[in-house]
Amino acid sequence: MTRINLLPWREELKKQRQNQLILMLLAAVVAGLGVWFVGHSYYDDLISYQNHRNRLLEREIAELDKRIAKIRELESTKAKLKARMEVVQELQQGRPLVVHMMHQLVATLPDGVYLTSVKQTGSNIVLTGVAESNARISSFMENLDKSGWLYDPRLTVIQVKEAQNRRLSEYTLQVRQRTGSVSEQAAAAPGAGKST
C-alpha cells in the first residue's frame, strides 16, 4: 500500500492563501490610501476654490463699501445743498413780504402816531414809537388787526411822558406778520381786488 503525504501540499496551499490575503490587504490599504488621497485632493481643491471666491467677494465688498461711502457723502452734500436752496428760496419769497409789511405799517398808521423803531425776528415784529394819545394807539392796533399782512397786535409797554409842554405816550407794540406765498397773502388781504 502506498502512502501519500498531503501535508506539504496543504502547507503550500495555506502559504499561498496567506500570501493572497496579505496581497488583498495590501491592495485594500493601497486602494484606501488612493481613495483618501483623491478625496483629500478633491476637498482641498474645493476649499481652495471657496477661499478664492471668498477673497474675490471680500474685494468686491470692499469696493462696494467705498461706493456706499461715496454715495453717503454725495447724499450728505445733496442734503446740505437742498437746505441752502430752501433758505435761498425762503429769502426770495420773503423779499416781497418786507415790502408788504412796510406798506401795511404806513397804511395802518393813523395821524398822531409815530414809529421810532421797527425790529423783525422771523414773523414777530416789535414796533416802538410815540403817540399823541392812547386812543390813537388803540386805533393803530385796530388797523393792524384788520390788515391782511399783519395780525395779533399786543401792546406790551405804554408810558405817558411830558415833552415840550405836550403829553406823549411812548409805546412798544408786538405784531405778527403772516407768512406764505405773496399770492396767498394778496388774496387774504382786505380789499384784495383794489390796488394798495
Secondary structure, DSSP 8 states (H G I E B T S, - for coil): ------HHHHHHHHHHHHHHHHHHHHHHHHHHHHHHHHHHHHHHHHHHHHHHHHHHHHHHHHHHHHHHHHHHHHHHHHHHHHHHHHHHHHHHHHHHHHHHHHHHHHHH--TTEEEEEEEEETTEEEEEEEES-HHHHHHHHHHHHH-SSEEEEEEEEEEEEEETTEEEEEEEEEEEE--S-HHHHHHHSTTTTS--
